[in-house]
Amino acid sequence: MRKIFTVLVAATALILSPASALSPLAGMPPVLDQNDIYAADRPNQLSPVVQGMPEMVYVPNHTSNTVSVIDPKTFKVVKTFKTPRGPQHVVPSWDLKTLWVNDNEGNYLTPINPRTVTVGKSIYVHDPYNLYFTPNGKYAIVMAEADKQIVFRDPHTMAIKKVVPVDCNGVNHADWTKDGNFFLVSCEFSGSVILLDTAKMEVVKQFKLPTTYNKGPMPQDVKISPDGSTFYIADMMSNGIWTTPADNVGKFGFIKTGFEAHGMYVTRDSKTMLISNRGEGSVSVLRFADNKIIAKWKIPGGGSPDMGGISADGKQFWLSGRYDNVVYVFDIEHGKFLTKIKVGKEPHGLSIYPQPGRYSLGHTGVFR
C-alpha cells in the first residue's frame, strides 16, 4: 500500500512540476540565454523578417469596429481601417509577417500586412477573443472565451486542428514555460488558471486563485519571468498580481500593484515589468530581482490603461485607454507620462509593430 501511495505522490508531483527534466518542445527555437528567455528582445534587435517595416501603432477600437493606425514619431492617426464587429486585440503572427485583428463579435480574424500597412481578406473564425501561437509555430491558438474552448488551428489558414473544451469561464490570456512544453491560461470569470500540455493539446490541471478583500479573483494577463522560474498573473479584483512557480503551479504569492491590475510587459533590459492598473489610471514598475514595486507612473487626471506594448527602442510604453477613447504614451527612461492620443470608441489590445524578437507567441506582442 505504501508503494502505491509513493507512486501516486510522485505522479502528482510530475503533473504539478512541468519543468522537471523535459526536453524543450520539438521545433521551438533554442533559448538564447537560460537566465533570460527575453534575450532576443533587446532594443532595436529586429529580425530580418521585419527589417524595413514602418513602425506603427495599431489600435483596435472595439465599439467603433475600426483599427486606428498611429505614427509614433508624430503621435498622429495616419490611417483608419474598418473591420468586422468587435475587434479586441491586434496580434503579431509567429512568423512576424502578419498582424491579426481579433474581430471577436463578428467571428473573424482580419490580417494586416505591416510592411504595406494594408488590410487583407478576413477569415471566418468563431469567437476569437484572443490569439496565441505555440513556441514552435506549429499552431495558432484561439482563446474562444464565450465558447469555453481553446482551439488549436493552422497558423496560416486558421483551419481547426483540435478543439479543447475547458471547464472555466473567460479563457483569455496565456504564457509558456521556458521549455515551451506547458502554458498557463487565465480564466477571467472563474477566478482560476489552467495549465495545458502544448504537444498533447490538453488540460493538465485547473487551479483556483486565492480570494482577497472579500472579492473573488478576476485574472487577466499572464507573463513568465526572464529566468523562466515564475508565472505572474494580473488580477483586477485583487488589485495586484499573483506569483506561482513554473515548476509547481498552484503555490501562490501576491504583490499589490494598484486598482484593477490588468496588463504586464517586460522591459527591453529584462530587469523590470510594467503593469497597467486600469481602475486607477497608473502603471506600476516591478523589479524582477526582488519582486518589489519600485515606481508608479500616474496619468494626469486619471484614465483606464489596458493593453499595449513597448517601442522597438525600449523608450516608450503605449497603452489603450479602454474607457476614455484615447491611447496613452509613457516615457520609460524618465518614468513619466508623455501624452494621450484620441482614437475610436473603446480601444483595447493595441500593438506597436515591429518589435525585437525572433518569433511571436501572440497577444499584443509577446516575443522571444
Backbone hydrogen bonds, N-H to C=O, Kabsch-Sander energy under -0.5 kcal/mol:
donor,donor_aa,acceptor,acceptor_aa,energy
5,F,1,M,-2.3
6,T,2,R,-2.3
7,V,3,K,-2.2
8,L,4,I,-2.2
9,V,5,F,-2.4
10,A,6,T,-2.3
11,A,7,V,-2.3
12,T,8,L,-2.3
13,A,9,V,-2.4
14,L,10,A,-1.9
15,I,11,A,-2.0
16,L,12,T,-2.1
17,S,13,A,-0.7
17,S,14,L,-0.6
20,S,17,S,-1.8
21,A,19,A,-0.8
25,L,179,D,-3.1
28,M,25,L,-2.1
36,D,33,D,-1.9
37,I,226,P,-3.0
39,A,36,D,-1.5
41,D,38,Y,-2.2
42,R,39,A,-0.6
44,N,312,A,-2.9
45,Q,42,R,-2.2
46,L,44,N,-1.9
50,V,47,S,-1.3
51,Q,47,S,-0.9
53,M,50,V,-2.3
56,M,54,P,-0.5
56,M,353,Y,-2.9
57,V,70,I,-2.3
58,Y,56,M,-0.5
58,Y,351,S,-3.0
59,V,57,V,-0.6
59,V,68,S,-3.1
61,N,59,V,-0.6
61,N,66,T,-3.4
62,H,60,P,-0.9
62,H,346,E,-2.0
63,T,345,K,-1.5
64,S,345,K,-1.1
65,N,61,N,-1.6
66,T,61,N,-1.2
67,V,81,F,-2.2
68,S,59,V,-2.6
69,V,79,K,-2.9
70,I,57,V,-2.7
70,I,68,S,-0.6
71,D,76,K,-2.7
74,T,71,D,-0.8
75,F,71,D,-2.2
76,K,71,D,-0.9
78,V,69,V,-3.0
78,V,76,K,-0.6
79,K,69,V,-1.3
81,F,67,V,-2.7
83,T,65,N,-2.3
86,G,62,H,-0.6
88,Q,102,N,-2.8
90,V,349,G,-2.1
91,V,89,H,-0.5
91,V,100,W,-2.8
93,S,98,T,-2.8
96,L,93,S,-1.7
99,L,112,I,-2.3
100,W,91,V,-3.2
101,V,99,L,-0.6
101,V,110,T,-3.1
102,N,89,H,-2.9
102,N,100,W,-0.6
103,D,101,V,-1.3
103,D,108,Y,-2.1
104,N,86,G,-1.1
104,N,102,N,-1.9
105,E,86,G,-0.6
106,G,85,R,-2.4
107,N,103,D,-1.2
108,Y,103,D,-1.8
109,L,123,I,-2.5
110,T,101,V,-2.2
112,I,99,L,-2.7
113,N,118,T,-3.1
117,V,113,N,-1.9
118,T,113,N,-1.3
120,G,111,P,-3.1
123,I,109,L,-2.8
125,V,107,N,-1.6
129,Y,127,D,-1.7
129,Y,143,M,-1.1
130,N,143,M,-1.0
132,Y,141,I,-2.6
133,F,361,L,-2.0
134,T,139,Y,-2.2
137,G,134,T,-2.6
140,A,153,R,-2.8
141,I,132,Y,-3.6
142,V,140,A,-0.5
142,V,151,V,-2.8
143,M,130,N,-2.6
143,M,141,I,-0.6
144,A,142,V,-1.2
144,A,149,Q,-1.8
145,E,143,M,-1.5
148,K,144,A,-0.9
148,K,145,E,-0.8
149,Q,144,A,-1.9
150,I,164,V,-2.4
151,V,142,V,-2.5
151,V,149,Q,-0.5
152,F,150,I,-0.6
152,F,162,K,-3.0
153,R,140,A,-3.2
154,D,159,A,-2.6
158,M,154,D,-1.5
161,K,152,F,-3.3
162,K,152,F,-1.9
164,V,150,I,-2.4
164,V,162,K,-0.5
166,V,148,K,-2.3
168,C,166,V,-1.0
170,G,145,E,-0.8
172,N,186,S,-1.9
175,D,184,L,-1.3
177,T,182,F,-2.5
180,G,177,T,-1.4
183,F,196,L,-2.0
184,L,175,D,-2.6
185,V,194,I,-2.7
186,S,173,H,-2.4
187,C,192,S,-2.9
188,E,170,G,-2.5
188,E,186,S,-0.6
189,F,169,N,-1.5
190,S,169,N,-0.9
190,S,187,C,-1.1
191,G,187,C,-1.1
192,S,187,C,-1.4
193,V,207,F,-2.6
194,I,185,V,-2.6
195,L,205,K,-3.0
196,L,183,F,-2.7
197,D,202,E,-2.9
198,T,181,N,-2.8
198,T,196,L,-0.6
201,M,197,D,-1.3
202,E,197,D,-1.2
204,V,195,L,-3.5
205,K,195,L,-1.3
207,F,193,V,-3.3
209,L,191,G,-2.4
212,T,215,K,-1.0
215,K,212,T,-2.7
220,Q,234,A,-3.4
221,D,262,H,-1.8
223,K,232,Y,-2.4
225,S,230,T,-2.7
228,G,225,S,-2.0
231,F,244,T,-3.0
232,Y,223,K,-3.6
233,I,242,W,-2.4
234,A,221,D,-2.4
235,D,240,G,-2.6
236,M,218,M,-2.0
239,N,235,D,-0.9
240,G,235,D,-1.5
241,I,255,I,-2.7
242,W,233,I,-2.9
243,T,253,G,-2.3
244,T,231,F,-1.8
246,A,229,S,-2.8
248,N,245,P,-1.4
249,V,16,L,-0.9
251,K,248,N,-1.3
252,F,250,G,-0.8
253,G,243,T,-2.4
255,I,241,I,-2.5
257,T,239,N,-1.7
258,G,239,N,-0.7
260,E,236,M,-0.8
261,A,235,D,-0.7
261,A,258,G,-0.8
262,H,276,S,-2.9
265,Y,274,L,-2.1
267,T,272,T,-2.4
270,S,267,T,-2.1
273,M,286,L,-2.3
274,L,265,Y,-3.3
275,I,284,S,-2.8
276,S,263,G,-2.0
277,N,282,S,-3.1
278,R,260,E,-2.0
278,R,276,S,-0.8
279,G,259,F,-1.4
280,E,259,F,-0.8
280,E,277,N,-1.1
281,G,277,N,-1.0
282,S,277,N,-1.4
283,V,297,W,-2.5
284,S,275,I,-2.7
285,V,295,A,-2.6
286,L,273,M,-2.9
286,L,284,S,-0.6
287,R,292,K,-3.0
288,F,271,K,-2.2
288,F,286,L,-0.6
290,D,287,R,-0.7
291,N,287,R,-1.5
292,K,287,R,-0.9
294,I,285,V,-2.8
294,I,292,K,-0.7
295,A,285,V,-0.9
297,W,283,V,-3.1
298,K,296,K,-0.5
299,I,281,G,-2.8
302,G,299,I,-2.7
306,D,320,S,-2.4
309,G,318,W,-2.2
311,S,316,Q,-2.5
314,G,311,S,-1.7
317,F,330,F,-2.0
318,W,309,G,-3.0
319,L,328,Y,-2.3
320,S,307,M,-2.1
321,G,326,V,-3.3
322,R,304,S,-1.8
322,R,320,S,-1.0
324,D,321,G,-2.0
325,N,321,G,-1.0
326,V,321,G,-0.9
327,V,341,I,-2.1
328,Y,319,L,-3.3
329,V,339,T,-2.4
330,F,317,F,-2.5
331,D,336,K,-3.5
332,I,315,K,-2.6
332,I,330,F,-0.8
333,E,315,K,-0.7
335,G,331,D,-0.9
336,K,331,D,-1.8
338,L,329,V,-3.1
339,T,329,V,-1.3
341,I,327,V,-2.4
343,V,325,N,-2.2
348,H,60,P,-2.4
349,G,88,Q,-2.8
350,L,307,M,-0.8
350,L,348,H,-1.7
351,S,58,Y,-2.3
353,Y,56,M,-2.9
357,G,45,Q,-1.4
360,S,94,W,-1.0
361,L,366,V,-3.5
363,H,131,L,-2.9
365,G,362,G,-1.8
366,V,362,G,-1.0
367,F,365,G,-0.6
368,R,359,Y,-1.9
